[in-house]
Amino acid sequence: MSAKSSAPTNGDTTKLVIVESPAKSRSIAKFLGDGWIVDSSVGHIRDLPRPSDLPTDMKKGPYGKFAVDTDDGFEPYYVVADNKKKKVTELRKALKTADELYLATDADREGEAIAWHLLEVLKPKVPVYRMAFTEITEEGIERALENIRELDTDLVDAQETRRILDRLYGYEISPVLWRKVGPGLSAGRVQSVATRLVVERERERMAFVPASYWDITANFFTDAEESFAAKLSAIDDARVATGRDFNDDGQLKPKADVVHIDQASAQSLASGLESAEFTITSLEDKPYRRRPAAPFTTSTLQQEASRRLRFTSRVTMQVAQRLYENGYITYMRTDSVILSSQAIAAARKQATELYGGEMVPDKPRYYASRNAAAQEAHEAIRPSGDYFRTPSMVKNSLTADEFRLYELIWKRTVASQMVDATGYTATVKIAGTSAEATPRVAEFSASGTVITVLGFMKAYESD
């Protein structure tokens, strides 16, 4: 059974739309007129049972260990969860009064699998259509209705494979986590690899041999009594060793042509330089150019929200889920950095209105994912709609956390379509001879960047 891709029928029909969450169903219902019923599956309606919950006649067969037939094509055995049986009954009742069924779960592997499970369990006898909303706005819903498609069995197979791997690996590793980490933890295909990485890293840490090295920072004053700090970079034309010059065994790398400064040598050199005369040996200017970062993916949003807002990954996704379900941002689970043509136009228009036409390049910026496996069917995470609402427009409608995350997404999206930040970086090198028994020439270096054109930094401040 598959969802049809032909255009939906018109006329006096009742259409049932099934999405994943109640909040999303309420938001979508606001945009659909009479004749539409919007309900939710509340996530997955069925899954692999625990082996102990299998029917008695299956416990001693090939399904007995994992609820997966490992002897014949890894065929899974699914059951409707006890806490979803009432929901399935409600959906079947709603389907009896419907002339058409629209499966509108999320457009990722998980959402595609939920749609497939709904088909398998509900067994509809009416026309079935598959659609997905990347954003819950009037424009987004109109585009979804214009792009009805068939169920993507490749995505279903991919999710099913991932779920089966979770079961096959998790049931072997989870007990180890219970004993070594804490009760109630579960492992799967991702956690299994992560556990191995943690173990390997811990072994590296245990075998690590620390090494010490010293450096010197000097404060210099200009004729205008302005001060700046410079760091010791070379002694007698030999580069001073830093952390990257050492191996894990605490020894200098064989090809490291550097001078290793220990505590006694550093203190002696610092004392010998206190009354030394210093001379500027070089002053070099280089052009500086920085491009705006790509719009957010799930991963980069979590990283930036952690760095700037101090949100955990869990909090970030919970807040983003609410913003998506209430129509403020596009779908928040994506590894694509692509913006739609409507989004690019909206970002460029808003940047022009707020920061001036000179802050927007002549041609739109296009970004491509470095991940060859990225699901490019999704957009990057951005404000929803064909015209973005500025943070000031939504501030009174959002909680504090929702506003902060929306503002971050809005800034990153608008900045992605602005011109580069440009300027120059100046590097100065200053040398002096120490007053020691064996004099040494110490060279210090300092650099600083002057931004002459802020460009995208007007929208998205650079740290």
C-alpha positions in Angstrom: 0.0 0.0 0.0 1.4 3.4 -0.9 0.4 7.1 -0.7 -0.8 8.4 -4.1 0.9 11.2 -5.9 -2.0 12.3 -8.1 -3.7 15.7 -7.4 -6.3 15.6 -4.6 -9.9 15.7 -5.6 -11.9 18.9 -5.3 -15.5 19.4 -4.3 -17.5 18.7 -1.2 -15.3 16.1 0.4 -14.0 15.5 4.0 -10.3 15.4 4.2 -8.4 13.9 7.1 -4.9 15.2 7.8 -2.7 13.3 10.2 0.4 15.0 11.6 2.7 13.9 14.4 2.0 16.3 17.3 -1.2 17.8 18.7 0.4 21.3 18.8 1.3 21.0 15.1 -2.3 19.8 14.3 -3.8 22.9 16.1 -1.5 25.3 14.2 -2.3 23.7 10.8 -6.0 23.6 11.4 -6.0 27.4 11.6 -5.0 27.6 8.0 -7.3 24.9 6.5 -11.0 25.7 5.9 -14.2 23.7 6.1 -14.0 20.1 5.1 -10.6 19.5 6.7 -10.1 17.4 9.9 -6.6 17.6 11.4 -5.5 15.0 13.9 -2.2 13.7 15.2 -0.6 10.3 15.8 1.4 11.7 18.7 4.6 10.3 17.4 5.1 6.6 16.5 2.0 4.4 16.8 3.9 1.1 16.8 7.5 -0.2 17.3 9.5 -3.3 18.0 8.3 -4.8 21.3 10.6 -5.9 24.1 11.5 -9.6 23.5 9.8 -10.4 26.8 6.6 -9.0 25.5 6.4 -11.2 22.4 3.6 -13.7 22.0 4.5 -17.0 23.7 4.8 -18.9 20.4 7.4 -16.4 19.1 9.7 -16.3 22.1 11.5 -19.5 21.2 11.7 -18.8 17.5 14.0 -16.6 15.4 12.3 -13.4 16.8 12.8 -14.4 20.4 16.0 -12.5 21.1 15.5 -9.1 19.4 11.9 -9.2 17.9 13.8 -9.3 14.6 14.1 -12.4 12.5 17.9 -12.6 12.2 17.7 -15.9 10.3 15.5 -14.6 7.4 16.3 -11.1 6.1 16.1 -9.4 9.5 12.3 -9.1 9.3 11.0 -6.9 12.2 7.9 -7.7 14.2 6.0 -4.6 15.1 3.2 -4.1 17.6 1.0 -1.1 18.4 2.1 0.3 21.7 -0.3 -0.1 24.6 -0.5 3.7 25.1 -1.3 4.2 21.4 -4.2 1.8 21.0 -6.7 4.4 22.0 -5.2 6.9 19.6 -5.3 4.3 16.8 -9.0 3.7 17.5 -9.6 7.5 17.3 -7.8 7.7 14.0 -9.8 4.8 12.6 -13.0 6.4 13.7 -12.0 9.7 12.0 -11.0 7.9 8.9 -14.5 6.3 8.5 -16.0 9.8 7.9 -13.2 10.9 5.6 -13.2 10.8 1.8 -9.4 11.4 1.5 -6.5 10.8 3.8 -3.4 13.1 3.9 -0.3 11.8 5.7 1.5 15.0 6.8 4.1 13.7 9.1 7.6 15.3 9.0 9.6 15.1 5.8 12.6 13.2 7.4 13.2 9.4 7.8 11.3 9.3 11.1 8.3 11.1 9.7 8.2 8.9 6.6 8.3 5.8 8.7 5.5 7.1 10.9 3.4 7.7 7.7 4.2 4.1 6.6 3.2 2.6 9.9 -0.1 4.6 9.8 -0.8 3.1 6.4 0.0 -0.4 7.6 -2.2 -0.1 10.7 -5.2 2.0 9.4 -5.5 0.2 6.1 -7.4 3.1 4.5 -9.9 2.4 1.7 -10.0 6.1 0.6 -7.4 7.9 -1.6 -4.2 8.6 0.3 -1.8 11.5 -0.3 1.6 12.2 1.2 2.6 15.7 1.9 5.0 17.5 4.3 5.3 20.9 5.7 8.7 22.5 6.0 7.0 25.5 7.7 3.6 26.0 9.2 2.5 29.1 7.5 -0.2 29.8 4.9 2.4 29.8 2.2 4.0 26.7 3.5 0.8 24.8 3.6 -0.2 26.0 0.1 3.2 24.7 -1.3 2.7 21.4 0.5 -0.7 20.9 -1.1 0.8 21.7 -4.5 3.6 19.1 -4.0 1.6 16.0 -3.1 3.9 12.9 -3.6 4.1 9.2 -3.0 5.5 7.7 0.1 9.2 7.5 -0.1 10.0 3.9 0.5 13.8 4.5 0.5 13.4 6.8 3.5 11.2 4.2 5.2 13.8 1.5 4.5 16.5 3.7 5.9 14.6 4.4 9.1 13.7 0.8 9.5 17.3 -0.3 9.1 18.4 2.3 11.7 15.8 1.0 14.1 16.7 -2.6 13.6 20.4 -1.8 14.1 19.5 0.0 17.3 17.8 -3.1 18.6 20.6 -5.6 17.4 23.4 -3.5 19.0 21.5 -1.9 21.8 20.4 -5.1 23.5 24.0 -6.2 23.7 25.5 -3.0 24.9 22.8 -1.5 27.1 23.5 -3.9 30.0 27.1 -2.7 30.0 26.0 0.9 30.4 23.7 -0.2 33.3 26.6 -1.7 35.1 29.3 0.9 34.3 27.4 4.2 33.9 23.9 4.2 35.3 20.5 2.3 35.3 17.9 2.9 32.6 20.3 4.0 29.9 19.8 2.6 26.4 22.3 2.1 23.6 21.9 1.7 19.9 23.8 2.2 16.6 24.9 5.7 17.6 25.5 5.1 21.3 27.4 2.0 20.5 29.9 3.9 18.4 30.0 6.7 20.9 30.7 4.3 23.7 33.7 2.9 21.8 35.0 6.4 21.0 34.7 7.3 24.7 36.6 4.2 25.7 39.3 4.8 23.1 39.7 8.4 24.2 39.9 7.4 27.8 42.7 4.9 27.0 44.5 7.7 25.2 44.0 10.0 28.2 45.4 7.3 30.6 48.5 6.8 28.4 49.1 10.5 27.9 52.3 11.9 29.3 52.1 15.6 30.2 54.9 18.0 29.1 55.5 21.5 30.4 56.6 24.5 28.3 56.8 28.2 29.1 56.3 31.4 27.2 56.5 35.1 28.0 54.0 37.9 27.4 55.3 41.5 27.3 53.4 44.7 27.5 54.7 47.5 25.2 53.9 51.2 25.2 53.7 53.5 22.2 54.7 57.1 22.2 51.0 57.9 22.8 51.2 55.9 26.0 48.9 53.2 24.6 49.8 49.7 25.6 49.5 46.4 23.8 50.5 42.8 24.6 52.9 40.7 22.5 53.9 37.1 22.9 57.3 35.6 22.7 57.6 33.9 19.3 61.3 33.2 18.7 64.7 33.1 20.4 67.8 33.6 18.3 65.6 33.0 15.2 64.3 29.7 16.5 60.5 29.4 17.0 59.4 28.9 20.6 57.7 25.5 21.2 54.0 25.4 21.9 51.6 22.5 22.7 51.2 21.4 19.1 55.0 20.6 18.9 54.7 17.7 21.5 53.7 14.1 21.1 51.4 12.3 23.4 54.4 10.8 25.1 55.5 14.3 26.3 58.4 14.5 23.9 59.0 17.1 21.2 58.0 15.8 17.7 61.1 14.6 15.8 60.7 17.2 13.0 59.9 20.1 15.3 62.6 22.7 14.7 61.8 24.7 17.8 63.4 25.9 21.1 61.9 24.4 24.3 61.7 27.0 27.1 61.4 25.6 30.6 60.5 27.6 33.8 64.1 28.5 34.7 65.0 29.6 31.2 61.8 31.7 30.9 62.4 33.4 34.2 66.0 34.2 33.4 65.0 35.5 29.9 62.2 37.7 31.4 64.6 39.2 33.9 67.2 39.9 31.3 64.7 41.7 29.1 63.4 44.1 31.7 65.8 46.9 30.8 66.4 45.9 27.2 66.0 48.2 24.2 63.4 46.9 21.8 63.1 47.6 18.1 60.3 47.0 15.6 61.8 44.5 13.1 58.7 44.2 10.9 55.3 45.6 10.4 53.0 43.8 7.9 49.5 44.6 6.8 47.3 41.9 5.2 43.8 42.2 3.8 41.1 40.7 6.0 37.9 39.2 4.7 35.3 37.1 6.4 32.3 35.5 4.8 29.0 35.1 6.7 28.4 31.6 8.0 25.8 29.4 6.3 22.3 29.3 7.7 21.7 26.9 10.6 21.5 23.1 10.4 20.4 21.1 13.5 24.0 20.6 14.5 25.2 24.2 14.1 22.1 25.5 15.8 22.8 23.4 18.8 26.4 24.4 18.9 25.7 28.1 18.6 22.8 28.1 21.1 25.2 26.4 23.5 27.9 28.9 23.0 25.8 32.1 22.9 22.7 31.2 24.9 24.1 28.5 27.2 21.3 26.2 26.1 21.8 22.4 26.3 21.1 20.5 23.1 17.9 19.2 24.7 16.6 22.7 25.5 17.5 24.0 22.1 15.5 21.3 20.3 12.6 21.6 22.7 12.4 25.4 22.1 12.9 25.0 18.4 10.1 22.4 18.3 7.7 24.9 19.8 8.8 27.6 17.4 8.3 25.3 14.4 4.9 23.9 15.6 3.6 27.5 16.1 4.8 28.7 12.7 7.8 30.8 13.6 10.6 28.8 12.0 11.0 26.0 9.4 11.5 22.4 10.3 14.3 22.1 12.8 15.7 18.7 12.0 17.9 19.1 9.0 21.5 18.8 7.8 21.0 21.0 4.8 22.2 24.6 4.5 20.1 25.4 1.4 17.6 28.2 1.5 14.6 28.3 -0.8 14.4 31.1 -3.4 11.6 32.6 -1.3 13.8 32.6 1.8 16.8 34.1 -0.1 14.5 36.9 -1.4 13.1 37.5 2.1 16.5 37.7 3.7 17.9 40.0 1.0 14.9 42.3 1.3 15.1 42.5 5.0 18.8 43.1 5.0 18.3 46.0 2.5 15.5 47.5 4.6 17.4 47.3 7.9 21.0 47.8 6.9 21.0 49.5 3.5 21.4 48.3 0.0 25.2 48.5 0.1 25.2 45.7 2.7 23.6 43.2 0.3 25.7 41.7 -2.6 24.6 42.0 -6.2 23.9 38.3 -6.5 22.3 36.0 -3.9 24.6 33.7 -1.8 24.2 30.0 -2.2 25.5 27.5 0.3 26.2 23.8 -0.2 26.5 21.1 2.5 29.9 19.5 3.0 28.1 16.3 3.9 27.4 14.2 0.8 24.6 12.4 2.7 22.8 15.6 3.7 19.0 15.4 3.1 18.9 18.3 0.7 15.1 18.0 0.4 15.0 20.0 3.6 15.8 23.7 4.0 18.2 25.1 6.5 16.6 26.3 9.7 15.2 29.8 9.1 12.3 32.1 10.0 9.1 30.9 8.4 7.2 32.7 5.7 8.0 34.5 2.5 8.5 37.7 4.6 10.5 37.3 7.8 9.1 38.7 11.0 11.8 40.7 12.8 12.5 39.8 16.5 10.8 43.0 17.6 7.6 41.9 15.8 7.4 38.5 17.7 8.9 39.5 21.1 5.5 39.8 22.9 4.3 36.5 21.5 7.2 34.3 22.6 8.7 33.2 25.9 12.1 34.5 26.8 13.9 31.3 25.6 11.8 31.2 22.4 12.6 34.8 21.7 16.3 34.4 22.2 16.5 31.3 19.9 14.3 32.9 17.2 16.5 36.0 17.3 19.6 33.9 16.8 18.0 32.1 13.9 16.8 35.3 12.3 20.2 37.0 12.6 22.0 34.1 11.2 19.6 33.8 8.2 19.6 37.5 7.3 23.4 37.7 7.8 23.9 34.8 5.4 22.7 37.0 2.5 24.9 40.1 3.4 28.3 41.2 2.1 31.6 40.1 3.6 33.2 41.9 6.5 36.5 43.4 5.3 39.4 45.2 6.8 43.1 44.5 7.4 45.2 42.6 9.9 48.4 44.2 11.1 51.2 42.0 12.5 54.2 43.6 14.3 57.4 41.9 15.4 59.6 43.5 18.1 63.0 42.2 19.1 65.4 42.9 22.0 68.6 41.4 23.4 68.6 40.1 26.9 71.2 41.1 29.5 72.2 37.6 30.5 75.6 35.8 30.8 74.8 34.5 27.3 72.7 37.2 25.6 69.7 36.0 23.6 67.7 37.9 21.0 64.0 37.5 21.9 61.4 38.3 19.3 57.8 39.1 20.3 54.8 39.3 18.0 51.4 40.8 18.2 48.6 41.2 15.7 45.3 42.9 15.5 42.5 43.3 13.0 40.7 46.5 12.0 37.3 46.0 10.4 36.6 48.8 7.9 33.3 47.4 6.4 31.2 45.5 9.0 29.0 43.8 6.3 27.1 40.8 7.8 28.5 41.7 11.3 25.8 44.4 11.4 23.2 41.6 11.7 25.2 38.8 13.3 27.8 40.0 15.8 31.1 38.2 15.5 32.7 36.8 18.7 
